[in-house]
Amino acid sequence: MKIKDQDVLSGALLIICALIGYFFAAQLENLSVAGLSAAFYPSFLFTALLVCGAALVWQGVKREEKTPLPAFNWGKLLATAAALALYVLCMQYAGFVLSTIGFLVLAMYIFGERRKPVFLGVPVITSVAVYYLFSKAFMIILP
């Protein structure tokens, strides 16, 4: 059976990613500082990913009109993979906030964003917000 619906394929990929994530989250060392294990937040997020994937598969199977798969853009995939590799390398030298700002700027450029307020504002606000959320609310130390 050949899958021709983009929702079914996308949902199946989300389910696979969630299951792989569960596998790696289960291997996290338990250094319970805040009363929750290290795997709690990743497991929560992978559960949400699994539910969304199942909903997409269900929606694609239930719908009579199938949405064909779009053409695949290898250029964007390779550029995003290179930006991600650069992000990981820069993380140890520049820290979380600066590396994340750089990665988001590159990713937004790759995917076609050219509006200056969005191009400059979103990465800065997002990086700082995520940093404070993790360091203050979740008590997780970021590099």
DRENPA-3360 file (N, C-alpha, C; in nm, 2 decimals, always signed):
BEGIN
1 = MKIKDQDV = +0.08/-0.12/+0.00/+0.00/+0.00/+0.00/+0.09/+0.12/+0.00 ~ +0.07/+0.21/-0.10/+0.15/+0.33/-0.11/+0.08/+0.45/-0.04 ~ +0.15/+0.52/+0.05/+0.09/+0.63/+0.12/+0.09/+0.75/+0.03 ~ -0.03/+0.81/+0.00/-0.03/+0.92/-0.09/-0.09/+1.05/-0.02 ~ -0.12/+1.03/+0.11/-0.18/+1.15/+0.18/-0.07/+1.21/+0.27 ~ -0.06/+1.34/+0.26/+0.05/+1.41/+0.34/+0.02/+1.40/+0.49 ~ -0.11/+1.40/+0.53/-0.14/+1.39/+0.67/-0.11/+1.26/+0.73 ~ -0.13/+1.15/+0.66/-0.10/+1.02/+0.71/+0.05/+1.00/+0.72;
9 = LSGALLII = +0.13/+1.05/+0.62/+0.27/+1.04/+0.63/+0.33/+1.13/+0.74 ~ +0.28/+1.25/+0.75/+0.33/+1.34/+0.85/+0.30/+1.29/+0.99 ~ +0.18/+1.24/+1.01/+0.14/+1.18/+1.14/+0.23/+1.06/+1.17 ~ +0.25/+0.97/+1.08/+0.34/+0.85/+1.10/+0.48/+0.89/+1.14 ~ +0.53/+1.00/+1.07/+0.67/+1.04/+1.11/+0.67/+1.10/+1.25 ~ +0.56/+1.18/+1.29/+0.56/+1.23/+1.42/+0.55/+1.12/+1.53 ~ +0.48/+1.01/+1.50/+0.47/+0.90/+1.59/+0.60/+0.83/+1.61 ~ +0.67/+0.81/+1.50/+0.81/+0.75/+1.50/+0.90/+0.84/+1.58;
17 = CALIGYFF = +0.90/+0.97/+1.56/+0.99/+1.06/+1.63/+0.95/+1.06/+1.78 ~ +0.83/+1.05/+1.82/+0.78/+1.05/+1.96/+0.84/+0.92/+2.02 ~ +0.83/+0.81/+1.95/+0.87/+0.68/+2.01/+1.02/+0.68/+2.03 ~ +1.10/+0.73/+1.93/+1.24/+0.75/+1.95/+1.27/+0.84/+2.06 ~ +1.20/+0.94/+2.08/+1.22/+1.04/+2.19/+1.20/+0.97/+2.32 ~ +1.09/+0.89/+2.33/+1.06/+0.82/+2.46/+1.18/+0.73/+2.49 ~ +1.24/+0.66/+2.39/+1.35/+0.57/+2.41/+1.47/+0.65/+2.48 ~ +1.50/+0.76/+2.42/+1.61/+0.84/+2.47/+1.58/+0.91/+2.60;
25 = AAQLENLS = +1.46/+0.95/+2.62/+1.42/+1.01/+2.75/+1.43/+0.91/+2.86 ~ +1.39/+0.79/+2.84/+1.40/+0.69/+2.94/+1.54/+0.66/+2.99 ~ +1.64/+0.70/+2.91/+1.78/+0.68/+2.94/+1.84/+0.80/+3.02 ~ +1.77/+0.90/+3.04/+1.82/+1.02/+3.11/+1.85/+0.98/+3.26 ~ +1.96/+1.04/+3.30/+2.00/+1.01/+3.44/+1.91/+1.09/+3.53 ~ +1.87/+1.03/+3.64/+1.77/+1.09/+3.73/+1.85/+1.17/+3.84 ~ +1.85/+1.30/+3.82/+1.91/+1.39/+3.92/+1.80/+1.48/+3.97 ~ +1.71/+1.42/+4.04/+1.59/+1.49/+4.08/+1.62/+1.60/+4.18;
33 = VAGLSAAF = +1.61/+1.73/+4.13/+1.63/+1.84/+4.22/+1.50/+1.91/+4.25 ~ +1.41/+1.91/+4.16/+1.28/+1.98/+4.18/+1.17/+1.89/+4.21 ~ +1.20/+1.76/+4.24/+1.09/+1.67/+4.27/+1.04/+1.59/+4.15 ~ +1.09/+1.63/+4.03/+1.05/+1.56/+3.90/+1.17/+1.50/+3.84 ~ +1.16/+1.39/+3.78/+1.27/+1.32/+3.72/+1.31/+1.40/+3.59 ~ +1.43/+1.37/+3.55/+1.48/+1.44/+3.43/+1.40/+1.41/+3.30 ~ +1.34/+1.30/+3.30/+1.26/+1.25/+3.19/+1.12/+1.31/+3.18 ~ +1.08/+1.38/+3.29/+0.94/+1.42/+3.30/+0.90/+1.51/+3.18;
41 = YPSFLFTA = +0.97/+1.62/+3.16/+0.94/+1.72/+3.06/+0.95/+1.66/+2.92 ~ +1.06/+1.59/+2.89/+1.07/+1.53/+2.75/+0.96/+1.43/+2.73 ~ +0.93/+1.35/+2.83/+0.82/+1.25/+2.81/+0.68/+1.32/+2.79 ~ +0.66/+1.43/+2.86/+0.54/+1.51/+2.84/+0.53/+1.56/+2.70 ~ +0.64/+1.62/+2.65/+0.64/+1.67/+2.51/+0.63/+1.56/+2.41 ~ +0.69/+1.45/+2.43/+0.68/+1.34/+2.34/+0.54/+1.28/+2.34 ~ +0.47/+1.28/+2.45/+0.33/+1.24/+2.46/+0.24/+1.33/+2.37 ~ +0.27/+1.46/+2.38/+0.19/+1.56/+2.30/+0.22/+1.54/+2.15;
49 = LLVCGAAL = +0.35/+1.51/+2.12/+0.38/+1.48/+1.98/+0.31/+1.35/+1.93 ~ +0.31/+1.25/+2.01/+0.24/+1.12/+1.98/+0.09/+1.15/+1.95 ~ +0.03/+1.22/+2.04/-0.12/+1.25/+2.02/-0.14/+1.33/+1.89 ~ -0.06/+1.43/+1.87/-0.07/+1.51/+1.74/-0.05/+1.42/+1.62 ~ +0.05/+1.33/+1.63/+0.07/+1.24/+1.51/-0.04/+1.14/+1.49 ~ -0.10/+1.09/+1.60/-0.22/+1.00/+1.59/-0.34/+1.08/+1.53 ~ -0.36/+1.20/+1.57/-0.47/+1.28/+1.52/-0.45/+1.31/+1.37 ~ -0.33/+1.33/+1.33/-0.30/+1.36/+1.18/-0.33/+1.23/+1.10;
57 = VWQGVKRE = -0.28/+1.12/+1.15/-0.31/+0.99/+1.08/-0.46/+0.96/+1.07 ~ -0.53/+0.98/+1.18/-0.67/+0.96/+1.18/-0.74/+1.05/+1.09 ~ -0.70/+1.18/+1.08/-0.76/+1.28/+0.99/-0.73/+1.24/+0.85 ~ -0.61/+1.19/+0.82/-0.58/+1.15/+0.68/-0.65/+1.03/+0.64 ~ -0.67/+0.93/+0.73/-0.74/+0.81/+0.69/-0.89/+0.83/+0.68 ~ -0.94/+0.92/+0.76/-1.09/+0.94/+0.76/-1.13/+1.03/+0.64 ~ -1.05/+1.12/+0.60/-1.08/+1.21/+0.49/-1.09/+1.13/+0.35 ~ -1.19/+1.16/+0.27/-1.20/+1.09/+0.15/-1.11/+1.15/+0.04;
65 = EKTPLPAF = -1.10/+1.28/+0.04/-1.02/+1.35/-0.06/-0.87/+1.35/+0.00 ~ -0.78/+1.28/-0.07/-0.65/+1.28/-0.02/-0.57/+1.40/-0.07 ~ -0.48/+1.45/+0.02/-0.40/+1.56/-0.02/-0.26/+1.50/-0.06 ~ -0.22/+1.53/-0.19/-0.10/+1.47/-0.23/+0.03/+1.53/-0.16 ~ +0.13/+1.45/-0.16/+0.26/+1.50/-0.10/+0.32/+1.61/-0.18 ~ +0.37/+1.71/-0.12/+0.43/+1.82/-0.20/+0.57/+1.78/-0.24 ~ +0.62/+1.85/-0.34/+0.76/+1.83/-0.39/+0.86/+1.85/-0.27 ~ +0.96/+1.77/-0.27/+1.05/+1.78/-0.16/+1.16/+1.87/-0.19;
73 = NWGKLLAT = +1.20/+1.96/-0.10/+1.31/+2.06/-0.13/+1.43/+2.02/-0.06 ~ +1.52/+1.96/-0.13/+1.65/+1.91/-0.07/+1.74/+2.02/-0.03 ~ +1.73/+2.14/-0.10/+1.82/+2.25/-0.07/+1.79/+2.31/+0.07 ~ +1.66/+2.32/+0.10/+1.63/+2.37/+0.23/+1.66/+2.27/+0.34 ~ +1.65/+2.14/+0.31/+1.68/+2.04/+0.41/+1.83/+2.05/+0.44 ~ +1.91/+2.05/+0.34/+2.06/+2.05/+0.36/+2.10/+2.18/+0.43 ~ +2.05/+2.29/+0.39/+2.08/+2.42/+0.45/+2.04/+2.42/+0.60 ~ +1.93/+2.37/+0.63/+1.88/+2.36/+0.77/+1.97/+2.27/+0.85;
81 = AAALALYV = +2.01/+2.16/+0.79/+2.09/+2.06/+0.86/+2.23/+2.13/+0.89 ~ +2.28/+2.20/+0.79/+2.41/+2.27/+0.81/+2.40/+2.38/+0.92 ~ +2.29/+2.45/+0.92/+2.26/+2.55/+1.02/+2.25/+2.49/+1.16 ~ +2.19/+2.37/+1.17/+2.18/+2.30/+1.30/+2.31/+2.25/+1.34 ~ +2.39/+2.20/+1.25/+2.53/+2.16/+1.29/+2.61/+2.27/+1.34 ~ +2.60/+2.39/+1.27/+2.67/+2.51/+1.32/+2.62/+2.55/+1.46 ~ +2.49/+2.54/+1.48/+2.43/+2.57/+1.61/+2.49/+2.49/+1.72 ~ +2.50/+2.36/+1.70/+2.55/+2.27/+1.80/+2.70/+2.31/+1.83;
89 = LCMQYAGF = +2.78/+2.34/+1.72/+2.92/+2.37/+1.74/+2.93/+2.50/+1.81 ~ +2.85/+2.60/+1.78/+2.86/+2.73/+1.85/+2.81/+2.73/+1.99 ~ +2.73/+2.64/+2.03/+2.67/+2.63/+2.16/+2.77/+2.64/+2.27 ~ +2.88/+2.56/+2.25/+2.98/+2.55/+2.36/+3.07/+2.68/+2.37 ~ +3.07/+2.76/+2.27/+3.15/+2.88/+2.27/+3.07/+3.00/+2.30 ~ +2.96/+3.01/+2.24/+2.88/+3.14/+2.25/+2.76/+3.13/+2.35 ~ +2.73/+3.01/+2.40/+2.62/+2.99/+2.49/+2.49/+2.97/+2.42 ~ +2.39/+2.95/+2.51/+2.26/+2.92/+2.45/+2.19/+3.03/+2.38;
97 = VLSTIGFL = +2.19/+3.15/+2.44/+2.11/+3.26/+2.39/+2.17/+3.31/+2.26 ~ +2.30/+3.34/+2.25/+2.36/+3.38/+2.13/+2.35/+3.28/+2.01 ~ +2.38/+3.15/+2.05/+2.37/+3.05/+1.95/+2.23/+3.03/+1.89 ~ +2.13/+3.04/+1.98/+1.99/+3.02/+1.94/+1.95/+3.14/+1.85 ~ +1.99/+3.26/+1.89/+1.96/+3.37/+1.80/+2.02/+3.35/+1.66 ~ +2.14/+3.31/+1.66/+2.21/+3.29/+1.53/+2.14/+3.18/+1.45 ~ +2.10/+3.07/+1.51/+2.03/+2.96/+1.44/+1.90/+3.01/+1.39 ~ +1.82/+3.08/+1.47/+1.69/+3.12/+1.43/+1.70/+3.22/+1.32;
105 = VLAMYIFG = +1.79/+3.31/+1.32/+1.81/+3.40/+1.21/+1.84/+3.32/+1.08 ~ +1.93/+3.23/+1.09/+1.97/+3.15/+0.97/+1.85/+3.07/+0.92 ~ +1.78/+3.00/+1.01/+1.66/+2.92/+0.97/+1.55/+3.01/+0.91 ~ +1.53/+3.13/+0.97/+1.43/+3.22/+0.91/+1.47/+3.27/+0.77 ~ +1.60/+3.29/+0.75/+1.65/+3.33/+0.62/+1.63/+3.22/+0.52 ~ +1.66/+3.10/+0.56/+1.65/+2.98/+0.47/+1.51/+2.96/+0.42 ~ +1.41/+2.98/+0.51/+1.27/+2.96/+0.48/+1.20/+3.09/+0.43 ~ +1.28/+3.19/+0.40/+1.23/+3.30/+0.32/+1.18/+3.42/+0.40;
113 = ERRKPVFL = +1.20/+3.43/+0.52/+1.16/+3.55/+0.60/+1.26/+3.67/+0.57 ~ +1.20/+3.78/+0.53/+1.28/+3.90/+0.50/+1.24/+4.03/+0.57 ~ +1.12/+4.02/+0.64/+1.08/+4.14/+0.71/+1.17/+4.17/+0.83 ~ +1.23/+4.28/+0.83/+1.34/+4.31/+0.93/+1.28/+4.31/+1.08 ~ +1.17/+4.36/+1.11/+1.12/+4.35/+1.25/+1.10/+4.21/+1.30 ~ +1.05/+4.13/+1.21/+1.03/+3.98/+1.24/+1.16/+3.91/+1.24 ~ +1.24/+3.94/+1.14/+1.37/+3.87/+1.12/+1.47/+3.90/+1.24 ~ +1.46/+4.02/+1.30/+1.55/+4.05/+1.42/+1.48/+4.03/+1.55;
121 = GVPVITSV = +1.35/+4.06/+1.56/+1.28/+4.05/+1.69/+1.25/+3.92/+1.74 ~ +1.20/+3.83/+1.65/+1.15/+3.70/+1.69/+1.27/+3.61/+1.75 ~ +1.38/+3.61/+1.68/+1.49/+3.53/+1.74/+1.54/+3.58/+1.88 ~ +1.54/+3.71/+1.90/+1.59/+3.76/+2.03/+1.49/+3.73/+2.14 ~ +1.36/+3.77/+2.11/+1.26/+3.74/+2.21/+1.24/+3.60/+2.24 ~ +1.24/+3.51/+2.14/+1.23/+3.37/+2.16/+1.34/+3.31/+2.24 ~ +1.46/+3.34/+2.21/+1.58/+3.29/+2.28/+1.58/+3.33/+2.42 ~ +1.56/+3.46/+2.45/+1.56/+3.50/+2.59/+1.45/+3.44/+2.67;
129 = AVYYLFSK = +1.33/+3.43/+2.61/+1.21/+3.38/+2.68/+1.24/+3.23/+2.71 ~ +1.29/+3.15/+2.62/+1.32/+3.01/+2.64/+1.42/+2.99/+2.75 ~ +1.53/+3.08/+2.74/+1.63/+3.07/+2.84/+1.58/+3.09/+2.98 ~ +1.50/+3.20/+3.00/+1.44/+3.23/+3.13/+1.34/+3.12/+3.17 ~ +1.26/+3.07/+3.08/+1.16/+2.97/+3.11/+1.24/+2.84/+3.17 ~ +1.34/+2.80/+3.10/+1.41/+2.68/+3.14/+1.49/+2.71/+3.27 ~ +1.56/+2.82/+3.28/+1.65/+2.84/+3.39/+1.57/+2.88/+3.52 ~ +1.46/+2.95/+3.51/+1.39/+3.00/+3.63/+1.27/+2.91/+3.66;
137 = AFMIILP = +1.19/+2.88/+3.56/+1.07/+2.80/+3.59/+1.10/+2.65/+3.60 ~ +1.18/+2.60/+3.51/+1.21/+2.45/+3.51/+1.33/+2.42/+3.59 ~ +1.41/+2.52/+3.63/+1.54/+2.50/+3.70/+1.63/+2.41/+3.63 ~ +1.64/+2.43/+3.49/+1.73/+2.35/+3.41/+1.84/+2.44/+3.36 ~ +1.97/+2.41/+3.39/+2.08/+2.49/+3.35/+2.11/+2.47/+3.20 ~ +2.11/+2.58/+3.13/+2.14/+2.58/+2.99/+2.28/+2.63/+2.97 ~ +2.35/+2.59/+2.86/+2.49/+2.64/+2.84/+2.49/+2.78/+2.81;
% end
